[in-house]
Amino acid sequence: MHNQNKDKYQQAFEELEPISSTDGSFLGSSQQAQQQREYMRTKVLLELEKVNQRLKSAKTKVTIRESNGSLQLRATLPIKPGDKDTNGTGRKQYNLSLNIPANLDGLKTAEEEAYELGKLIARKTFEWNDKYLGNEAIRKDFKTIGQLLEEFENEYFKTHKRTTKSEHTFFYYFSRTKRFTNSEDLATPENLINSIEKIDKEWAKYNAARAISAFCITFKIEIDLSKYSKMPENSSRKIPTNVEISAGILKFADYLNNRGNQVNPDVKDSWQLWRWTYGMLATFGLRPRELFISPDIDWWLSEENADMTWKVHKECKTGERQALPLYKQWIEEFDLRNPKYLEMLATAISKKDKTNHAEITALTQRVSWWFRKIGLDFKPYDLRHAWAIRAHILGIPIKAAADNLGHSVQVHTQTYQRWFSLDMRKLAMNQALSKRNEIEVIKEENAKLKMENEKLKLEIEKLKMELVYKRS
């Protein structure tokens, strides 16, 4: 991944603070991407004004304009072959499209072309050739998907601020586009759609379409992928119960007891880090990545952290937040504040390039590997779903639960609550009915107490009257 000094595009993005998003869905990512594209377009248009001012100062009879993501040269030229001379002057104003993209590199090229065209006009040597007629652009063959993939990163970050989060997003788009397309095919809409159509699994098709859509936006390939934009229907998912979660953490110790003697001394205790990771995911409903991107270990172990919150770093998927535990007792039960495990975490991430999405991805994949290795029948993200569902059952307001998980209320309701199983629904309904019954009992007891209170008041009044009667 790109690790050079900041280029002019990233320098242009330095003043931009990407909009805060609590939506980790495609919609939330799209809104952030749109903001950055608009920001860069504004930067380009400001630079365009400066270029046109330079052209004017040099008395070059050419200006540059932006249209639909491309730059055009505007000049008054001899009538183009086949065009009508409606004014009878032999000249007409034309916009010349030279296939120059409207970005900072394109501005440099367009300015050079403007000066060259200006010289031809001044010397009265301009002639309509293939370049100015646009025939070169028309005849230009499509590049292959493989060729564009080689340029993908460089072009993508001309319109996106480079952060850990955007690096991860780009890798998602790049890897899926590469996986689901044939690199030797020409990058035509037909070939790209055919690549999507060949995918059997609906979720894979949906994810491939998301990636290819970003690929096409980057290279201005006009394509309609709306057919694949709808999220597939629910598939089955294993949501672990509290009992299964508690039993699951014991399986790490079982692994220690059952593994062979041929263990590398350097990694013989590494299982403890992955048990700690398991416990944190279950307790806080975190995304695995949120444990490995710049974790604030000092805060987690601090005595000031009375609420036992885990600080999620701003470079994570939906920005920074402080996550609260659903079951605070699990922190102690799972020994999650043991400095030994946090030292192991610090060592694990110090060996990685913390700004490199691929290295962070390797750690998150390691979590999934351990789940399989010790025989768990659910996945890391299932612990996050379990947190969301249990929060609902416990009566925690949806907004509070959604904020704690770092996404919007819409995502919380649409993505997480759909995993309610029959057993979960029974539990939720029984608990709700139980609460209702408790309320009815309390109401009845209150009514009885009121009646008894009224009786006592009458008795007191009666006694007072008898006392007055006796004294009289």
C-alpha positions as CSV (number, residue, x, y, z in Angstrom):
1,M,0.0,0.0,0.0
2,H,1.0,3.5,-0.7
3,N,3.6,4.7,1.9
4,Q,5.3,7.7,0.2
5,N,5.3,11.3,1.2
6,K,2.0,13.0,0.7
7,D,1.3,13.9,-2.9
8,K,-0.5,17.0,-4.0
9,Y,-3.9,15.3,-3.6
10,Q,-3.3,14.4,0.0
11,Q,-1.9,17.8,0.7
12,A,-5.1,19.3,-0.8
13,F,-7.1,17.0,1.6
14,E,-5.2,18.1,4.7
15,E,-7.8,20.8,5.7
16,L,-10.7,18.4,5.2
17,E,-12.3,16.7,8.2
18,P,-14.4,13.9,6.9
19,I,-18.0,14.1,8.0
20,S,-18.7,12.1,11.1
21,S,-20.7,9.0,10.4
22,T,-22.3,6.5,12.8
23,D,-23.4,4.5,9.8
24,G,-21.0,1.7,8.8
25,S,-23.3,0.7,5.9
26,F,-22.7,1.3,2.2
27,L,-24.9,4.4,2.6
28,G,-22.7,5.9,5.3
29,S,-19.5,5.1,3.3
30,S,-21.0,6.6,0.1
31,Q,-21.9,9.9,1.9
32,Q,-18.3,10.3,3.1
33,A,-17.0,9.5,-0.4
34,Q,-19.4,12.0,-1.9
35,Q,-18.2,14.7,0.5
36,Q,-14.6,14.1,-0.4
37,R,-15.3,14.1,-4.2
38,E,-17.1,17.4,-3.9
39,Y,-14.4,18.8,-1.7
40,M,-11.7,17.9,-4.3
41,R,-13.9,19.2,-7.1
42,T,-14.1,22.6,-5.3
43,K,-10.3,22.5,-5.0
44,V,-9.9,21.8,-8.7
45,L,-12.3,24.6,-9.6
46,L,-10.4,27.1,-7.5
47,E,-7.2,26.0,-9.2
48,L,-8.9,26.3,-12.5
49,E,-9.7,30.0,-11.8
50,K,-6.0,30.6,-11.2
51,V,-5.0,28.8,-14.4
52,N,-7.5,30.9,-16.4
53,Q,-6.1,34.0,-14.8
54,R,-2.6,33.0,-15.9
55,L,-3.8,32.3,-19.4
56,K,-5.5,35.7,-19.5
57,S,-2.4,37.5,-18.2
58,A,-0.4,35.8,-20.9
59,K,-3.0,37.0,-23.5
60,T,-3.6,33.5,-24.6
61,K,-7.0,33.4,-26.4
62,V,-7.9,30.1,-24.8
63,T,-9.7,29.3,-21.5
64,I,-10.4,26.1,-19.7
65,R,-13.7,24.9,-18.5
66,E,-14.9,21.9,-16.5
67,S,-17.8,19.7,-17.7
68,N,-19.0,16.4,-16.3
69,G,-15.6,15.5,-14.7
70,S,-13.5,16.5,-17.7
71,L,-11.6,19.6,-18.8
72,Q,-12.2,21.3,-22.1
73,L,-10.4,24.0,-24.0
74,R,-12.6,26.9,-25.1
75,A,-11.5,29.1,-28.0
76,T,-12.7,30.9,-31.1
77,L,-11.5,28.9,-34.1
78,P,-12.0,28.5,-37.9
79,I,-15.2,26.7,-38.8
80,K,-14.9,23.0,-38.2
81,P,-15.2,20.8,-41.3
82,G,-18.8,19.9,-41.8
83,D,-20.1,22.7,-39.6
84,K,-22.2,25.6,-40.8
85,D,-20.9,29.2,-40.7
86,T,-24.1,30.7,-39.4
87,N,-22.6,34.1,-38.7
88,G,-20.6,34.4,-41.9
89,T,-17.4,35.2,-40.1
90,G,-15.6,32.0,-40.8
91,R,-15.0,31.6,-37.1
92,K,-16.9,30.1,-34.2
93,Q,-16.4,29.4,-30.5
94,Y,-15.8,25.7,-29.7
95,N,-15.3,23.6,-26.7
96,L,-12.6,21.0,-27.3
97,S,-12.7,17.8,-25.3
98,L,-9.2,16.3,-25.2
99,N,-10.1,13.5,-22.8
100,I,-8.4,15.3,-19.9
101,P,-9.8,14.4,-16.4
102,A,-10.8,17.3,-14.1
103,N,-8.2,16.7,-11.4
104,L,-5.0,18.4,-10.4
105,D,-2.9,16.4,-12.9
106,G,-5.5,17.1,-15.6
107,L,-5.2,20.9,-14.9
108,K,-1.5,20.8,-15.5
109,T,-2.0,19.0,-18.8
110,A,-4.9,21.3,-19.8
111,E,-2.8,24.4,-19.1
112,E,0.0,23.1,-21.3
113,E,-2.5,22.3,-24.1
114,A,-4.1,25.7,-23.8
115,Y,-0.7,27.5,-24.3
116,E,0.0,25.2,-27.3
117,L,-3.4,26.0,-28.8
118,G,-2.9,29.7,-28.1
119,K,0.3,29.7,-30.0
120,L,-1.4,28.1,-33.1
121,I,-4.1,30.7,-32.9
122,A,-1.7,33.6,-32.6
123,R,0.4,32.3,-35.5
124,K,-2.8,31.6,-37.5
125,T,-1.5,28.1,-38.1
126,F,-4.4,26.2,-36.4
127,E,-5.8,23.2,-38.3
128,W,-8.5,20.8,-37.5
129,N,-6.8,17.5,-37.0
130,D,-7.7,14.2,-35.2
131,K,-6.5,15.6,-31.9
132,Y,-8.8,18.6,-31.9
133,L,-11.7,16.8,-33.7
134,G,-11.7,14.3,-30.8
135,N,-11.1,11.3,-33.1
136,E,-8.1,10.2,-31.0
137,A,-10.3,9.9,-28.0
138,I,-13.0,8.1,-30.0
139,R,-10.4,5.7,-31.4
140,K,-8.8,5.1,-28.1
141,D,-9.3,1.5,-27.1
142,F,-10.7,0.5,-23.8
143,K,-8.0,-0.6,-21.3
144,T,-8.3,-4.0,-19.7
145,I,-9.6,-4.4,-16.2
146,G,-6.1,-5.5,-15.1
147,Q,-4.5,-2.4,-16.5
148,L,-7.0,-0.2,-14.6
149,L,-6.5,-2.2,-11.4
150,E,-2.9,-1.2,-11.6
151,E,-3.9,2.4,-11.7
152,F,-6.8,2.0,-9.3
153,E,-5.1,3.1,-6.0
154,N,-3.4,6.1,-7.5
155,E,-6.7,7.3,-9.1
156,Y,-8.9,6.5,-6.2
157,F,-6.9,8.6,-3.8
158,K,-7.1,11.6,-6.1
159,T,-10.7,12.0,-4.8
160,H,-10.4,10.4,-1.3
161,K,-8.4,11.5,1.8
162,R,-5.9,8.8,2.7
163,T,-6.6,7.5,6.2
164,T,-6.5,4.0,7.8
165,K,-10.3,3.8,7.3
166,S,-10.1,4.8,3.6
167,E,-7.2,2.5,3.0
168,H,-9.4,-0.4,4.3
169,T,-12.3,0.7,2.2
170,F,-10.1,0.9,-0.9
171,F,-8.7,-2.6,-0.2
172,Y,-12.2,-3.9,0.0
173,Y,-13.1,-2.4,-3.4
174,F,-9.7,-3.5,-5.0
175,S,-9.7,-7.1,-3.7
176,R,-13.3,-7.8,-4.6
177,T,-13.0,-6.2,-8.1
178,K,-9.9,-8.3,-8.7
179,R,-11.4,-11.5,-7.3
180,F,-14.7,-11.4,-9.3
181,T,-13.4,-10.1,-12.7
182,N,-11.1,-11.3,-15.4
183,S,-8.1,-9.0,-15.6
184,E,-7.7,-9.7,-19.3
185,D,-11.2,-8.5,-20.2
186,L,-11.7,-5.0,-21.5
187,A,-13.1,-2.7,-18.9
188,T,-16.5,-2.3,-20.6
189,P,-19.8,-2.0,-18.8
190,E,-20.9,-5.3,-20.5
191,N,-17.9,-7.3,-19.3
192,L,-18.2,-5.9,-15.7
193,I,-21.9,-6.7,-15.5
194,N,-21.2,-10.2,-16.9
195,S,-18.6,-10.7,-14.1
196,I,-21.3,-9.9,-11.5
197,E,-23.9,-12.2,-13.2
198,K,-21.5,-15.2,-13.0
199,I,-21.5,-15.0,-9.2
200,D,-23.8,-17.6,-7.6
201,K,-24.1,-16.4,-4.0
202,E,-26.3,-13.4,-3.5
203,W,-24.2,-11.8,-0.8
204,A,-21.0,-12.2,-2.9
205,K,-22.9,-10.7,-5.9
206,Y,-24.0,-7.7,-3.8
207,N,-20.5,-7.1,-2.4
208,A,-18.9,-7.4,-5.9
209,A,-21.4,-4.9,-7.3
210,R,-20.5,-2.4,-4.5
211,A,-16.8,-2.8,-5.3
212,I,-17.2,-2.6,-9.1
213,S,-19.4,0.5,-8.7
214,A,-16.5,2.3,-6.9
215,F,-14.1,1.0,-9.6
216,C,-16.4,2.5,-12.3
217,I,-16.9,5.8,-10.5
218,T,-13.1,6.2,-10.3
219,F,-12.5,5.6,-14.0
220,K,-15.8,7.3,-15.1
221,I,-17.2,4.1,-16.7
222,E,-20.9,4.7,-17.2
223,I,-22.7,1.6,-15.9
224,D,-26.0,0.8,-14.3
225,L,-25.7,-1.5,-11.3
226,S,-29.0,-0.5,-9.6
227,K,-30.2,-4.1,-10.2
228,Y,-27.7,-5.3,-7.6
229,S,-28.0,-2.5,-5.1
230,K,-30.6,-4.1,-2.9
231,M,-29.3,-6.0,0.1
232,P,-30.0,-9.7,-0.1
233,E,-32.6,-11.4,2.0
234,N,-31.4,-12.7,5.4
235,S,-29.4,-15.8,5.6
236,S,-29.0,-18.0,8.7
237,R,-26.7,-16.8,11.4
238,K,-25.8,-18.4,14.7
239,I,-26.4,-16.0,17.6
240,P,-24.8,-17.4,20.8
241,T,-26.7,-17.3,24.1
242,N,-25.1,-16.0,27.3
243,V,-24.5,-19.6,28.3
244,E,-22.8,-20.4,25.0
245,I,-20.6,-17.3,25.3
246,S,-19.5,-18.2,28.8
247,A,-18.8,-21.8,27.6
248,G,-17.0,-20.5,24.5
249,I,-14.3,-18.7,26.5
250,L,-13.6,-21.9,28.4
251,K,-12.7,-23.6,25.1
252,F,-9.5,-21.5,24.9
253,A,-8.3,-23.2,28.1
254,D,-9.4,-26.5,26.8
255,Y,-7.2,-25.9,23.8
256,L,-4.2,-25.4,26.2
257,N,-4.9,-28.7,27.9
258,N,-5.5,-30.7,24.7
259,R,-2.8,-29.3,22.4
260,G,0.4,-31.3,21.7
261,N,3.8,-30.8,23.2
262,Q,5.4,-29.6,20.0
263,V,4.6,-25.9,20.5
264,N,6.8,-23.0,19.6
265,P,7.9,-21.4,22.9
266,D,7.5,-17.9,21.4
267,V,3.8,-18.4,20.8
268,K,2.8,-21.0,23.5
269,D,0.8,-18.3,25.4
270,S,-0.6,-16.5,22.4
271,W,-4.0,-18.2,23.0
272,Q,-4.5,-15.8,26.0
273,L,-4.5,-12.8,23.7
274,W,-7.2,-14.3,21.5
275,R,-9.3,-15.3,24.6
276,W,-9.0,-11.7,25.7
277,T,-10.1,-10.6,22.2
278,Y,-13.1,-13.0,22.4
279,G,-14.1,-11.6,25.8
280,M,-13.9,-8.0,24.6
281,L,-16.0,-8.6,21.5
282,A,-18.7,-10.3,23.6
283,T,-18.7,-7.7,26.3
284,F,-18.7,-4.5,24.2
285,G,-20.1,-5.7,20.8
286,L,-17.0,-4.3,19.1
287,R,-15.9,-4.9,15.5
288,P,-12.7,-6.9,15.7
289,R,-10.7,-4.1,14.0
290,E,-11.7,-1.7,16.8
291,L,-9.4,-3.6,19.2
292,F,-6.3,-3.4,17.0
293,I,-6.4,0.2,15.5
294,S,-4.5,2.4,18.0
295,P,-6.1,1.0,21.1
296,D,-5.9,3.3,24.2
297,I,-4.5,0.7,26.6
298,D,-3.6,3.3,29.2
299,W,-7.2,4.4,29.4
300,W,-8.6,0.9,29.6
301,L,-6.4,0.1,32.6
302,S,-6.8,3.5,34.2
303,E,-8.4,4.0,37.6
304,E,-10.2,7.0,36.1
305,N,-12.1,4.7,33.8
306,A,-14.8,4.1,36.3
307,D,-17.4,3.3,33.6
308,M,-15.2,0.6,32.1
309,T,-15.4,2.1,28.6
310,W,-13.3,1.0,25.6
311,K,-12.2,3.9,23.5
312,V,-12.6,3.3,19.7
313,H,-10.1,5.3,17.7
314,K,-11.2,7.9,15.2
315,E,-9.6,5.9,12.3
316,C,-12.0,3.1,12.8
317,K,-14.9,2.4,10.5
318,T,-17.5,4.8,12.0
319,G,-15.1,7.2,13.9
320,E,-14.3,7.5,17.6
321,R,-16.6,6.6,20.4
322,Q,-16.5,5.2,24.0
323,A,-18.2,1.8,24.1
324,L,-19.9,0.7,27.3
325,P,-20.1,-3.0,28.4
326,L,-23.5,-4.6,28.3
327,Y,-22.7,-7.0,31.1
328,K,-20.1,-5.3,33.3
329,Q,-19.5,-8.5,35.3
330,W,-18.0,-10.1,32.3
331,I,-15.0,-7.8,32.5
332,E,-14.0,-9.4,35.8
333,E,-15.2,-12.9,34.9
334,F,-13.2,-12.9,31.7
335,D,-10.2,-11.1,33.3
336,L,-10.3,-8.4,30.6
337,R,-8.2,-5.9,32.5
338,N,-5.3,-8.2,33.2
339,P,-2.2,-6.1,32.2
340,K,-0.5,-9.3,30.9
341,Y,-3.1,-9.6,28.0
342,L,-2.9,-5.9,27.2
343,E,0.9,-6.2,27.0
344,M,0.4,-9.0,24.6
345,L,-2.0,-6.8,22.5
346,A,0.6,-3.9,22.5
347,T,3.3,-6.4,21.3
348,A,1.0,-7.8,18.6
349,I,0.2,-4.4,17.1
350,S,3.8,-3.1,17.5
351,K,4.9,-5.8,15.1
352,K,2.5,-4.5,12.5
353,D,2.4,-1.3,10.5
354,K,-0.5,0.3,12.3
355,T,-1.4,2.4,9.3
356,N,-1.5,-0.5,6.9
357,H,-4.9,-2.0,6.4
358,A,-3.5,-5.3,5.3
359,E,-1.7,-5.8,8.5
360,I,-4.7,-4.9,10.6
361,T,-6.8,-7.3,8.4
362,A,-4.3,-10.1,9.1
363,L,-5.0,-9.6,12.9
364,T,-8.8,-9.7,12.4
365,Q,-8.5,-12.8,10.3
366,R,-6.5,-14.4,13.0
367,V,-9.4,-13.9,15.4
368,S,-11.7,-15.8,13.0
369,W,-9.0,-18.5,12.7
370,W,-9.0,-19.0,16.5
371,F,-12.8,-19.3,16.6
372,R,-12.5,-22.2,14.1
373,K,-9.5,-23.7,15.8
374,I,-11.1,-24.1,19.2
375,G,-14.4,-25.4,17.7
376,L,-16.8,-22.5,18.1
377,D,-19.9,-22.8,15.9
378,F,-20.3,-19.0,15.6
379,K,-18.1,-16.2,14.2
380,P,-16.6,-13.0,15.7
381,Y,-19.3,-10.8,14.3
382,D,-22.0,-13.0,15.8
383,L,-20.9,-11.7,19.2
384,R,-21.7,-8.2,18.0
385,H,-25.1,-9.3,16.8
386,A,-25.7,-11.0,20.1
387,W,-24.8,-7.8,21.9
388,A,-27.4,-5.8,19.8
389,I,-30.2,-8.4,20.3
390,R,-29.6,-8.7,24.0
391,A,-29.6,-4.9,24.4
392,H,-33.0,-4.9,22.9
393,I,-34.3,-7.7,25.1
394,L,-33.0,-5.8,28.2
395,G,-35.0,-2.7,27.1
396,I,-32.1,-0.5,26.3
397,P,-33.3,2.3,24.0
398,I,-32.5,1.7,20.3
399,K,-30.6,5.0,20.0
400,A,-28.4,4.3,23.0
401,A,-27.6,0.7,21.7
402,A,-26.9,2.0,18.2
403,D,-24.6,4.7,19.4
404,N,-22.7,2.2,21.6
405,L,-22.1,-0.1,18.6
406,G,-21.1,2.8,16.4
407,H,-23.8,2.9,13.7
408,S,-27.1,4.5,12.9
409,V,-30.5,3.6,14.3
410,Q,-31.5,2.5,10.7
411,V,-28.6,0.1,10.5
412,H,-29.3,-1.1,14.1
413,T,-32.9,-2.0,13.3
414,Q,-32.4,-3.3,9.7
415,T,-29.2,-5.1,10.1
416,Y,-29.1,-6.4,13.6
417,Q,-32.6,-7.0,14.8
418,R,-33.4,-9.2,11.8
419,W,-31.3,-11.9,13.3
420,F,-33.9,-12.6,16.0
421,S,-34.4,-16.3,16.2
422,L,-37.6,-18.0,17.4
423,D,-36.0,-18.6,20.8
424,M,-34.9,-15.0,21.0
425,R,-38.4,-13.8,20.1
426,K,-39.9,-16.1,22.8
427,L,-37.5,-14.8,25.4
428,A,-38.2,-11.1,24.5
429,M,-41.9,-11.6,24.6
430,N,-41.9,-13.6,27.8
431,Q,-39.7,-11.0,29.4
432,A,-42.1,-8.2,28.2
433,L,-45.1,-10.2,29.5
434,S,-43.3,-10.8,32.8
435,K,-42.6,-7.1,33.2
436,R,-46.3,-6.4,32.4
437,N,-47.4,-8.9,35.0
438,E,-45.1,-7.3,37.5
439,I,-46.6,-3.9,36.8
440,E,-50.1,-5.3,37.2
441,V,-49.2,-6.8,40.6
442,I,-47.7,-3.5,41.7
443,K,-50.8,-1.6,40.6
444,E,-53.0,-4.0,42.5
445,E,-50.8,-3.6,45.6
446,N,-50.9,0.2,45.3
447,A,-54.7,0.1,45.1
448,K,-54.9,-2.1,48.2
449,L,-52.6,0.3,50.0
450,K,-54.7,3.3,49.0
451,M,-57.8,1.6,50.3
452,E,-56.1,0.7,53.6
453,N,-54.8,4.2,53.8
454,E,-58.4,5.6,53.4
455,K,-59.6,3.2,56.1
456,L,-56.9,4.4,58.5
457,K,-57.9,8.0,57.8
458,L,-61.5,7.2,58.6
459,E,-60.5,5.4,61.8
460,I,-58.4,8.4,62.9
461,E,-61.3,10.8,62.2
462,K,-63.6,8.5,64.2
463,L,-61.2,8.4,67.1
464,K,-60.8,12.2,67.0
465,M,-64.6,12.7,67.2
466,E,-64.9,10.3,70.1
467,L,-62.2,12.1,71.9
468,V,-63.9,15.4,71.4
469,Y,-67.2,14.0,72.6
470,K,-65.7,12.6,75.8
471,R,-64.1,16.0,76.6
472,S,-67.3,17.8,76.1
